[in-house]
């Protein structure tokens, strides 16, 4: 039996970022309810799955040709707009997550909270648009 890495890696990647997004949402919910330990665990889990996503994504990028969007016209313009905003925000997000996490681990909660209010919604947007990009690439006719 031959393993077709190229076909299942996008699914794995999408699953990793969705799991990251679920734990991000849980982390936000927990901190709003003042459940600090649950928030901490959720955010560390979200960060771990985001890092796994990034590792798989970069590996896939170097091993296989990227999948090109086949749509045309208005849907192509929509795809490119989503992809563009997703890519730019994802590049900004990496360092933001690391700084936000570092501030929490150093117990600099005032500065952590201030930056997290920017980082969390951006992270959520990147997760959702990542799923939309996957859907458009692999499931639109």
Contact map, one row per residue, 1 for C-alpha under 8 A:
111000000000000000000000000000000000000000000000000000000000000000000000000000000000000000000000000000000000000000000000000000000000000000000
111100000000000000000000000000000000000000000000000000000000000000000000000000000000000000000000000000000000000000000000000000000000000000000
111110000000000000000000000000000000000000000000000000000000000000000000000000000000000000000000000000000000000000000000000000000000000000000
011111110000000000000000000000000000000000000000000000000000000000000000000000000000000000000000000000000000000000000000000000000000000000000
001111111000000000000000000000000000000000000000000000000000000000000000000000000000000000000000000000000000000000000000000000000000000000000
000111111100000000000000000000000000000000000000000000000001000100000000000000000000000000000000000000000000000000000000000000000000000000000
000111111110000000000000000000000000000000000000000000000000000000000000000000000000000000000000000000000000000000000000000000000000000000000
000111111111000000000000000000000000000000000000000000000000000000000000000000000000000000000000000000000000000000000000000000000000000000000
000011111111100000000000000000000000000000000000000000010001000000000000000000000000000000000000000000000000000000000000000000000000000000000
000001111111110000000000000000000000000000000000000000000000000000000000000000000000000000000000000000000000000000000000000000000000010000000
000000111111111000000000000000000000000000000000000000000000000000000000000000000000000000000000000000000000000000000000000000000000000000000
000000011111111100000000000000000000000000000000000000000000000000000000000000000000000000000000000000000000000000000000000000000000000000000
000000001111111110000000000000000000000000000000000010011000000000000000000000000000000000000000000000000000000000000000000000000000000000000
000000000111111111000000000000000000000000000000000010000000000000000000000000000000000000000000000000000000000000000000000000000110010000000
000000000011111111100000000000000000000000000000000000000000000000000000000000000000000000000000000000000000000000000000000000000000000000000
000000000001111111110000000000000000000000000000110110000000000000000000000000000000000000000000000000000000000000000000000000000000000000000
000000000000111111111000000000000000000000000000110010000000000000000000000000000000000000000000000000000000000000000000000000100100000000000
000000000000011111111100000000000000000000000000000000000000000000000000000000000000000000000000000000000000000000000000000000100010000000000
000000000000001111111110000000000000000000000100100000000000000000000000000000000000000000000000000000000000000000000000000000000000000000000
000000000000000111111111000000000000000000001111110000000000000000000000000000000000000000000000000000000000000000000000000000100000000000000
000000000000000011111111100000000000000000000100000000000000000000000000000000000000000000000000000000000000000000000000001100110000000000000
000000000000000001111111110000000000000000000100000000000000000000000000000000000000000000000000000000000000000000000000000000000000000000000
000000000000000000111111111000000000000001101100000000000000000000000000000000000000000000000000000000000000000000000000000000000000000000000
000000000000000000011111111100000000000001100100000000000000000000000000000000000000000000000000000000000000000000000001000100000000000000000
000000000000000000001111111110000000000000000000000000000000000000000000000000000000000000000000000000000000000000000000000100000000000000000
000000000000000000000111111111000000001001000000000000000000000000000000000000000000000000000000000000000000000000000000000000000000000000000
000000000000000000000011111111100000011111100000000000000000000000000000000000000000000000000000000000000000000000000000000000000000000000000
000000000000000000000001111111110000001000000000000000000000000000000000000000000000000000000000000000000000000000000001000000000000000000000
000000000000000000000000111111111000001000000000000000000000000000000000000000000000000000000000000000000000000000000000000000000000000000000
000000000000000000000000011111111111011000000000000000000000000000000000000000000000000000000000000000000000000000000000000000000000000000000
000000000000000000000000001111111111011000000000000000000000000000000000000000000000000000000000000000000000000000000000000000000000000000000
000000000000000000000000000111111110000000000000000000000000000000000000000000000000000000000000000000000000000000000000000000000000000000000
000000000000000000000000000011111110000000000000000000000000000000000000000000000000000000000000000000000000000000000000000000000000000000000
000000000000000000000000000001111111000000000000000000000000000000000000000000000000000000000000000000000000000000000000000000000000000000000
000000000000000000000000000001111111111000000000000000000000000000000000000000000000000000000000000000000000000000000000000000000000000000000
000000000000000000000000000001100111111100000000000000000000000000000000000000000000000000000000000000000000000000000000000000000000000000000
000000000000000000000000000000000011111110000000000000000000000000000000000000000000000000000000000000000000000000000000000000000000000000000
000000000000000000000000001001100011111111000000000000000000000000000000000000000000000000000000000000000000000000000000000000000000000000000
000000000000000000000000011111100011111111100000000000000000000000000000000000000000000000000000000000000000000000000000000000000000000000000
000000000000000000000000001000000001111111110000000000000000000000000000000000000000000000000000000000000000000000000000000000000000000000000
000000000000000000000000001000000000111111111000000000000000000000000000000000000000000000000000000000000000000000000000000000000000000000000
000000000000000000000011011000000000011111111100000000000000000000000000000000000000000000000000000000000000000000000000000000000000000000000
000000000000000000000011001000000000001111111110000000000000000000000000000000000000000000000000000000000000000000000000000000000000000000000
000000000000000000000000000000000000000111111111000000000000000000000000000000000000000000000000000000000000000000000000000000000000000000000
000000000000000000010010000000000000000011111111100000000000000000000000000000000000000000000000000000000000000000000000000000000000000000000
000000000000000000111111000000000000000001111111110000000000000000000000000000000000000000000000000000000000000000000000000000000000000000000
000000000000000000010000000000000000000000111111111000000000000000000000000000000000000000000000100000000000000000000000000000000000000000000
000000000000000000010000000000000000000000011111111100000000000000000000000000000000000000000000000000000000000000000000000000000000000000000
000000000000000110110000000000000000000000001111111110000000000000000000000000000000000000000000000000000000000000000000000000000000000000000
000000000000000110010000000000000000000000000111111111000000000000000000000000000000000000000000000000000000000000000000000000000000000000000
000000000000000000000000000000000000000000000011111111100000000000000000000000000000000000000000000000000000000000000000000000000000000000000
000000000000000100000000000000000000000000000001111111110000000000000000000000000000000000000000000000000000000000000000000000000000000000000
000000000000110110000000000000000000000000000000111111111000000000000000000000000000000000000000000000000000000000000000000000000000000000000
000000000000000000000000000000000000000000000000011111111100000000000000000000000000000000000000000000000000000000000000000000000000000000000
000000000000000000000000000000000000000000000000001111111110000000000000000000000000000000000000000000000000000000000000000000000000000000000
000000001000100000000000000000000000000000000000000111111111000000000000000000000000000000000000000000000000000000000000000000000000000000000
000000000000100000000000000000000000000000000000000011111111100000000000000000000000000000000000000000000000000000000000000000000000000000000
000000000000000000000000000000000000000000000000000001111111110000000000000000000000000000000000000000000000000000000000000000000000000000000
000000000000000000000000000000000000000000000000000000111111111000000000000000000000000000000000000000000000000000000000000000000000000000000
000001001000000000000000000000000000000000000000000000011111111100000000000000000000000000000000000000000000000000000000000000000000000000000
000000000000000000000000000000000000000000000000000000001111111111000000000000000000000000000000000000000000000000000000000000000000000000000
000000000000000000000000000000000000000000000000000000000111111110000000000000000000000000000000000000000000000000000000000000000000000000000
000000000000000000000000000000000000000000000000000000000011111110000000000000000000000000000000000000000000000000000000000000000000000000000
000001000000000000000000000000000000000000000000000000000001111111000000000000000000000000000000000000000000000000000000000000000000000000000
000000000000000000000000000000000000000000000000000000000000111111100000000000000000000000000000000000000000000000000000000000000000000000000
000000000000000000000000000000000000000000000000000000000000100111110000000000000000000000000000000000000000000000000000000000000000000000000
000000000000000000000000000000000000000000000000000000000000000011111000000000000000000000000000000000000000000000000000000000000000000010000
000000000000000000000000000000000000000000000000000000000000000001111100000000000000000000000000000000000000000000000000000000000000000010000
000000000000000000000000000000000000000000000000000000000000000000111110000100000000000000000000000000000000000000000000000000000000000110000
000000000000000000000000000000000000000000000000000000000000000000011111000100000000000000000000000000000000000000000000000000000000000010000
000000000000000000000000000000000000000000000000000000000000000000001111101100000000000000000000000000000000000000000000000000000000000000001
000000000000000000000000000000000000000000000000000000000000000000000111111110000000000000000000000000000000000000000000000000000000000000000
000000000000000000000000000000000000000000000000000000000000000000000011111110000000000000000000000000000000000000000000000000000000000000000
000000000000000000000000000000000000000000000000000000000000000000000001111111000000000000000000000000000000000000000000000000000000000000000
000000000000000000000000000000000000000000000000000000000000000000000011111111100000000000000000000000000000000000000000000000000000000000000
000000000000000000000000000000000000000000000000000000000000000000001111111111110000000000000000000000000000000000000000000000000000000000000
000000000000000000000000000000000000000000000000000000000000000000000001111111111000000000000000000000000000000000000000000000000000000000000
000000000000000000000000000000000000000000000000000000000000000000000000011111111100000000000000000000000000000000000000000000000000000000000
000000000000000000000000000000000000000000000000000000000000000000000000001111111110000000000000000000000000000000000000000000000000100100000
000000000000000000000000000000000000000000000000000000000000000000000000000111111111000000000000000000000000000000000000000000000000000000000
000000000000000000000000000000000000000000000000000000000000000000000000000011111111100000000000000000000000000000000000000000000000000000000
000000000000000000000000000000000000000000000000000000000000000000000000000001111111110000000000000000000000000000000000000000001000100000000
000000000000000000000000000000000000000000000000000000000000000000000000000000111111111000000000000000000000000000000000000000001000100000000
000000000000000000000000000000000000000000000000000000000000000000000000000000011111111100000000000000000000000000000000000000000000000000000
000000000000000000000000000000000000000000000000000000000000000000000000000000001111111110000000000000000000000000000000000000000000000000000
000000000000000000000000000000000000000000000000000000000000000000000000000000000111111111000000000000000000000000000000000011001100000000000
000000000000000000000000000000000000000000000000000000000000000000000000000000000011111111100000000000000000000000000000000000000000000000000
000000000000000000000000000000000000000000000000000000000000000000000000000000000001111111110000000000000000000000000000000000000000000000000
000000000000000000000000000000000000000000000000000000000000000000000000000000000000111111111000000000000000000000000000010001000000000000000
000000000000000000000000000000000000000000000000000000000000000000000000000000000000011111111100000000000000000000000000001001000000000000000
000000000000000000000000000000000000000000000000000000000000000000000000000000000000001111111110000000000000000000000000000000000000000000000
000000000000000000000000000000000000000000000000000000000000000000000000000000000000000111111111000000000000000000000000000000000000000000000
000000000000000000000000000000000000000000000000000000000000000000000000000000000000000011111111100000000000000000000010011000000000000000000
000000000000000000000000000000000000000000000000000000000000000000000000000000000000000001111111110000000000000000000000000000000000000000000
000000000000000000000000000000000000000000000000000000000000000000000000000000000000000000111111111000000000000000000000000000000000000000000
000000000000000000000000000000000000000000000000000000000000000000000000000000000000000000011111111100000000000000100010000000000000000000000
000000000000000000000000000000000000000000000010000000000000000000000000000000000000000000001111111110000000000000000010000000000000000000000
000000000000000000000000000000000000000000000000000000000000000000000000000000000000000000000111111111000000000000000000000000000000000000000
000000000000000000000000000000000000000000000000000000000000000000000000000000000000000000000011111111100000000000000000000000000000000000000
000000000000000000000000000000000000000000000000000000000000000000000000000000000000000000000001111111110000000100110010000000000000000000000
000000000000000000000000000000000000000000000000000000000000000000000000000000000000000000000000111111111000000100000000000000000000000000000
000000000000000000000000000000000000000000000000000000000000000000000000000000000000000000000000011111111100000000000000000000000000000000000
000000000000000000000000000000000000000000000000000000000000000000000000000000000000000000000000001111111111101100000000000000000000000000000
000000000000000000000000000000000000000000000000000000000000000000000000000000000000000000000000000111111111100100000000000000000000000000000
000000000000000000000000000000000000000000000000000000000000000000000000000000000000000000000000000011111111000000000000000000000000000000000
000000000000000000000000000000000000000000000000000000000000000000000000000000000000000000000000000001111111000000000000000000000000000000000
000000000000000000000000000000000000000000000000000000000000000000000000000000000000000000000000000000111111100000000000000000000000000000000
000000000000000000000000000000000000000000000000000000000000000000000000000000000000000000000000000000111111111100000000000000000000000000000
000000000000000000000000000000000000000000000000000000000000000000000000000000000000000000000000000000110011111110000000000000000000000000000
000000000000000000000000000000000000000000000000000000000000000000000000000000000000000000000000000000000001111111000000000000000000000000000
000000000000000000000000000000000000000000000000000000000000000000000000000000000000000000000000000000100001111111100000000000000000000000000
000000000000000000000000000000000000000000000000000000000000000000000000000000000000000000000000000110110001111111110000000000000000000000000
000000000000000000000000000000000000000000000000000000000000000000000000000000000000000000000000000000000000111111111000000000000000000000000
000000000000000000000000000000000000000000000000000000000000000000000000000000000000000000000000000000000000011111111100000000000000000000000
000000000000000000000000000000000000000000000000000000000000000000000000000000000000000000000001000100000000001111111110000000000000000000000
000000000000000000000000000000000000000000000000000000000000000000000000000000000000000000000000000100000000000111111111000000000000000000000
000000000000000000000000000000000000000000000000000000000000000000000000000000000000000000000000000000000000000011111111100000000000000000000
000000000000000000000000000000000000000000000000000000000000000000000000000000000000000000000000000000000000000001111111110000000000000000000
000000000000000000000000000000000000000000000000000000000000000000000000000000000000000000001001100100000000000000111111111000000000000000000
000000000000000000000001000100000000000000000000000000000000000000000000000000000000000000000000000000000000000000011111111100000000000000000
000000000000000000000000000000000000000000000000000000000000000000000000000000000000000000000000000000000000000000001111111110000000000000000
000000000000000000000000000000000000000000000000000000000000000000000000000000000000000010001000000000000000000000000111111111000000000000000
000000000000000000001000000000000000000000000000000000000000000000000000000000000000000001001000000000000000000000000011111111100000000000000
000000000000000000001001100000000000000000000000000000000000000000000000000000000000000000000000000000000000000000000001111111110000000000000
000000000000000000000000000000000000000000000000000000000000000000000000000000000000010000000000000000000000000000000000111111111000000000000
000000000000000000000000000000000000000000000000000000000000000000000000000000000000010011000000000000000000000000000000011111111100000000000
000000000000000011011000000000000000000000000000000000000000000000000000000000000000000000000000000000000000000000000000001111111110000000000
000000000000000000001000000000000000000000000000000000000000000000000000000000000000000000000000000000000000000000000000000111111111000000000
000000000000000000000000000000000000000000000000000000000000000000000000000000000110010000000000000000000000000000000000000011111111100000000
000000000000010010000000000000000000000000000000000000000000000000000000000000000000010000000000000000000000000000000000000001111111110000000
000000000000010001000000000000000000000000000000000000000000000000000000000000000000000000000000000000000000000000000000000000111111111000000
000000000000000000000000000000000000000000000000000000000000000000000000000000000000000000000000000000000000000000000000000000011111111100000
000000000000000000000000000000000000000000000000000000000000000000000000000000100110000000000000000000000000000000000000000000001111111110000
000000000100010000000000000000000000000000000000000000000000000000000000000000000000000000000000000000000000000000000000000000000111111111100
000000000000000000000000000000000000000000000000000000000000000000000000000000000000000000000000000000000000000000000000000000000011111111110
000000000000000000000000000000000000000000000000000000000000000000001000000000100000000000000000000000000000000000000000000000000001111111110
000000000000000000000000000000000000000000000000000000000000000000111100000000000000000000000000000000000000000000000000000000000000111111110
000000000000000000000000000000000000000000000000000000000000000000000000000000000000000000000000000000000000000000000000000000000000011111110
000000000000000000000000000000000000000000000000000000000000000000000000000000000000000000000000000000000000000000000000000000000000011111111
000000000000000000000000000000000000000000000000000000000000000000000000000000000000000000000000000000000000000000000000000000000000001111111
000000000000000000000000000000000000000000000000000000000000000000000010000000000000000000000000000000000000000000000000000000000000000000111
